Amino acid sequence: QRDDVPRWLKAAYLLVLPSRWEGMPNVVLEAMAAGVCVVATNVEGIVELVDDNVTGRVVPPDEPRALAEVMMQLLRQPEVAAGLADSAQVKCKELFTTDAMAARYVGLYRQLLAPAPETSPAQAPFKIS
């Protein structure tokens, strides 16, 4: 258990995550929230968080040259990395804060618990006999 992760993230220029598989990588969310540019592989779990060329950069998995090229591009163009990091931070605040997540769950529960609309026999997806 560490309590200094936000301080280390703020000191980083890039977060690089060359995974072959991810669930919901918290480190990506933490980097986005801290305003750190994310470079990661195009695998499930990451692509739901990082929009390529919008909130970070995504490269194919198992392609170290592509990963290195993107890293070098961002190191040579700090203004691009900063713009991606800013966009990621906004996305994180809009979608992944506790309040935003709770609001989405409430909306989902309301949708699931809402009464079903009345369906006439003519609209039924199958014939009732």
HUSUL-V421676 format. One record per backbone hydrogen bond with DSSP energy under -1.0 kcal/mol. CO is the residue of the C=O (numbers start at 1). NH is the residue of the N-H. Records with the same first field share a line. If there is no record, write none. Layout:
BEGIN
CO->NH / NH
END
This chain:
BEGIN
4->8
5->9
6->10
9->12
15->39
17->19 / 41
25->29
26->30
27->31
28->32
29->33
30->34
31->36
32->35
37->15
38->57
39->17
40->59
41->43
43->46 / 47
46->49 / 50
51->54 / 55
56->53
57->40
59->42
63->67
64->68
65->69
66->70
67->71
68->72
69->73
70->74
71->75
72->76
73->77
77->81
78->82
79->83
80->84
81->85
82->86
83->87
84->88
85->89
86->90
87->91
88->92
89->93
90->94
91->95
92->96
97->101
98->102
99->103
100->104
101->105
102->106
103->107
104->108
105->109
106->110
107->111
108->112
109->113
120->123
END
